Amino acid sequence: MTTDGFITCLWFDGQAEEAAHFYVSVFKDSRIGDVVRHGEASPGEPGTVLTVDFTANGQRFVALDGGPQFRFNESISFQILCADQKEVDHYWSRLTEDGGEPGPCGWLKDRFGVSWQVVPERLLEMIKDPDAAKSDRAMRAMMTMGKMDIAALEQAYTGG
């Protein structure tokens, strides 16, 4: 175990292990690590999950079953940069399944309430274009979408 770098801790209310297994099923380069359970001296019921270490898409996380005190909100989200429409479709459908909520402009919440942005890499290129007319058209098109449609973004960008 390395001691440098960042590990994101996600606070759940009784769903840490379920969430970790879900994220590992959605993303490549993913695996479950250690599962720590409450003992006699910890605040939770002995034997229940306290934390689950997991890796999703090569990033390390800790899922903490911390209780109902805190909830996820949109002030923190994870961006998924997608190479093509197939990736956009995959992540959008997997993360909104079983109670997830689609949102505007590529944003969504998964069934645990975690916010995600499913973003085509090509969109970032379009909105950075120094040609303001092109970048504005791409931005306007994006603002009308839920799930990103790369072909529609390209059409708007080129003025077609």
N, C-alpha and C positions, 0 to 999 in steps of 0.2 A: 504494500500500500504506500503510495506516495503522499507526502505531506504538503506539496505545493499545488497551486492551482485553486480553482473554485469548484465547489460542489453545491448544487442548488437543492435546498430542502423545501419540499412541498408538504404543507400541513393538511391532513385529511381528518375526517371524523368517522373512524371505523372502516375506512375503505383503502387504507394504504397498500395493503397486499394486493387487493383486486386492481387498483390503479397501476401499480408497478407491473403486474402481469399484462394488463391491457397495453401499456406503452411499449413494452418489450415485443408484443405481437404486432404493433403498428410500424415500428421503425427498424431499419436494418442495423447491423452492428450493435445488437442489444442483448442484454442478459440480466438475469437476477443474480444478485450477490448475497450478502449475509442478511438473514432475517433475525432481528433481535426481539425477544419476547419479554414481557413484563415478568419480573420476579416478585418475591414476597416484599421486598423493600421499595419497589417502584409504585407510582401512584395508580397504575391501571390494574385490571384484573390479572392475576398471575396466569401466565400461559398465552395471553392474548398478544397480538403484534404491537410492538412499540415502534420499530423502524424496519424498513426494507431498503437495502442498498440496491440500486439498479443502474444500468447503463442503457441509454437510448440514443441511437444514432451517434455513438461514440462519446456522449456526454454523461458524466456521472451525476446521479441524483440520490437523494435520500427521501423516501416517503415516510412521513411521521404520522402516526395515529395520535394526534394531539387533543382531539375532542372538538366540541362545537364552538369554542370561543372565537375562532377566526374562519373567514370564508374567502375564497378566491374572488377577485374582481378584475376588471379590465385594465387597471393601472399597471399590471404586469402581464405580459404575454410572451409567448415564444414564437419566433418567426421561423417558418420552414421555407427555405429557398428551393424552388422547384425548377428543374431543367426543362420540363416540357409539360404538356397538358395531361399526359398520362399520370405524372407525379401529382399534379394539382388535383386531379380527379381522385386518385388513391387516398391522399391524405385528407381531403375534404370528406369523402364518404366514410372513411374509417373513423375519423374524429367526431363526426356528427351522428354516428350510428348509436342506437340504444339510448336515446335521450339527449344527445348533443344538440346544440342550437346553432343554425347558420346565422351569420350576421352580415353586415355590409362590408364592402371593399376588401373581401378576402379574410375577414375576421370570423371566428367561430368560437363557441365554447363547447368543450367536450362534456360528457355525461357527469364528470366530477366537478365541473364548473371552472376548469382551467381554460384560459383564453389562448388562442392560437391565431397566427396570421399565416395563411397559405399564399405565398407570393411567388409568382413566376420571376425568375432571374431576368427574363427579357423585359418585364415591366420596369425594373429598375434602370435598365439601359435606356428605355424610351423616355422616362420622366427626367433623366439626366441630360438628355439631348440639348445642346446649346441652341437648337432651333426651337424657339419658344412656341411657335404655332404647333409643331409636332408634339412637343412634350405636353402642351396644354390639352390637345385633343386626346392624348392617351390618358391624362389625368381625369378629364371629364368622363371618358368612357369607364374608367375604373370606378368612379364615384357612383355609377349607376348599377354596379354589379354586386352580387353576393359572392358566389364562387367566381374566381377569375377565369375568363375565357380568352386565351391567348390570341386566337384568330380574330376575335372581335376587337381586341386591343390593337393588334397590328393594323387592322382595317382603319380604325380611327386614327391611329398614328400616321399612317401614310395618306390619310385624307380620302381613302377609297370608299 
